[in-house]
Amino acid sequence: MTQKWEQIASGKRAKLAEQFPPEYRIPRDLLPPEDQLNVTTFPQQSGWFSGQELEITKSSASQVLQKIASKTWSAEEVTKAFCKRAAAAHQLTNCLTDFFPAEAIAHAKSLDEHLQKTGKLIGPLHGLPISFKDNFNIVGKDSTLGFTSLVGKPATYNATLVDLLEKLGAIRYCKTNVPTAMMIAESVNNTFGRTLNPLNRKLTSGGSSGGESALIAFGGSCLGIGTDIGGSLRIPAACTGIFTLRPSSGRLTIQACASGLAGQEAVMSVNGPMARTLEDMQMYCKAVVGAQPWLLDPKCLPIPWRPVERKNKLKIAVMWNDGIALPTPPVTRALKETVEKLKRAGHDIVEWDPSLHAQGLSILERLFVADGGKSVKKLLAPTDEPFRPEMLPYKEATEVGTYDMWQLHLERSAFQKKYLDQWSSVGDLDAILAPTTPFSSVEHTQLQYVGYTGVYNIVDYSAVSFPCGVTADKEKDRPVANYTPLSDHCQKVYQSYNAELVHGMPVSLQLVAKRLEEEKVLDMTSAVLKAISTPSPLKSRL
């Protein structure tokens, strides 16, 4: 017998499918076979896209803006191209939860008319299509967070960022898939199902911003917005080899967004950009902070975007592992190669002692389930929707009382002080370089460890996840002989590693700066990328 929640989910998926006009549906004879793992080649190889559509959708956000400003491309042409490629991305990876191309194209036309009449841009993001994670409220659109109980309950107001980006000239055209309550490291839920990684559909695109990462990696968006409370920006970015910034709370507005743990503020959720280039993230942040979001959101800090004086020599502490779960071989090799290149470029490399991380992860895990799972249970109950297996910690959790919650707050604050003290003890430390996750990516259901990212949510530090130019190699990255796990988490990570399956996948690392150092961490990432791309003296002679 079909359950109520299953009927709702089926109806929602059917409604989403109806939002794709015929011209955006891939012809059956062009669909890649189901066993084709890498579908990022489809747009170029299928013949379904025009030359201009390919040129537009392979461009960075900064390049798109330049072309629109010079009137080389119209906003309408750009929007149609990204809508078509986003539609293809969804049909091949299941990455969207909403799609509204007609509205987007109408908006683009109005921007073109404005530019034609006045010769002026609406703002610094004039004509740029931007994709949004499902939890960003948009009037008339559902923000289901993966729950069937929230289907058919469209938002009656926009998230503050949605309005702000429109004033800057951006165009919204789709929303992207998330895990249930946005609290799983893989984007899967009972309403829309599972999002696949376009680089390898047997692998996860991560979570909770995994719909965004899949869409961007496929080329269906050049810039999207996700959120992060335990790694939800950085993990999916790492799984697909794109860039993202996890800012400190108060820099970018999260006001009026939906949440699976509404009211939970012991660990603040933040939002940030996801893109294929570092330049795009810098451009985006400068534009958004330049719009003075603190005048709209009382929790935003009145800190303008600040110029950074780059140091020729950075002091970077490398964290080889977090003392809980060893990285898989491709990540360890990528970290070693990156460190060698940084040393060769003249940067000062020291080692980071990860002994505090176990406590940080423990605090994070306890804070997430402190309500005894009531928030999740309340959203599942109206439609009798079952707990997904990934959400069992919320089903089995015991609620802590007010007093015990306050003690958790005290432990968190003490931990933040200890971490800051350790940072200060190194002396003039600029950043920590560490894995983003133990994986390049991993098979579906297997990405369950968020320790490398989550600790930096506890201390609220600024962090960038970036592809470091290394790809997994089944010959170089064989499983470790005589492996001794550090913990149960470590054992699970090791057992999940499949060298054959992840062969060729990009590897990402994260660069972490102190709290509210967004400008600095982006600039330092640029310095790291420069060191990575500079050939060694030996290679340059060959």
Summary of the structure (lengths in Angstrom):
residues: 542
radius of gyration: 22.3
end to end distance: 68.7
largest distance: 70.6
contacts: 2020
relative contact order: 0.12
helix: 43%
strand: 14%
